[in-house]
Amino acid sequence: MNDSPLSSLHRMVWLSLLAALIAAGAFMYVPVGPVPMTLQVYFVLLAGFVLGPVHGMLAVLLYVLAGAVGLPVFSGGRSGFAHLLGPTGGFLAGFAVSAWACGLLGAGRRLPFVLQLAGALAALALTYLLGTLRLAALLDMKLTGAVSVAVIPFLAGDCLKALAAVLSYRFLLTRRLLPQ
């Protein structure tokens, strides 16, 4: 990997851009019970693919930090540290893990499409796992109830977002627009 100052600056710009896009994705939401449907999943998975495991996760953590310190970047323009402890807190943690998981398949590598899509779906499953477990514990629900509230309504749309993230990553990779 080229660690020139220009490549470091390029990576920092991408990291900041993807953190901002994750925040923007929070404003594109549809309230669906305690967990809103947002466009964030697309940007989280794309951050992992584009930036790799560490920097992809850092983009998500930058977004979470911005919201925790009071910037209105969480869904519906909410903010604050208490939001991390609420019903969507597990999904925010899951976003960081998902970006890391997608990053294992990204970082400039062109793997077969099916493998990348499977990786994105597996990363999405990690978000669902952490988010659903936290939601069930917080609201004192059975796991099956939490799955019916926090997974089932989102599954089709999030699978399409995973597909879009893989296609976007492959497009950026072929155009050589990604950080080195």
Secondary structure, 3 states (H helix, E strand, C coil): CCCCHHHHHHHHHHHHHHHHHHHHHHHCEECCCCCCEECHHHHHHHHHHHHHHHHHHHHHHHHHHHHHCCCCCEHHHECCHHHHCCCCHHHHHHHHHHHHHHHHHCCCCCCCHHHHHHHHHHHHHHHHHHHHHHHHHHCCCCHHHHHHHHCHHHHHHHHHHHHHHHHHHHHHHHCCCCCC
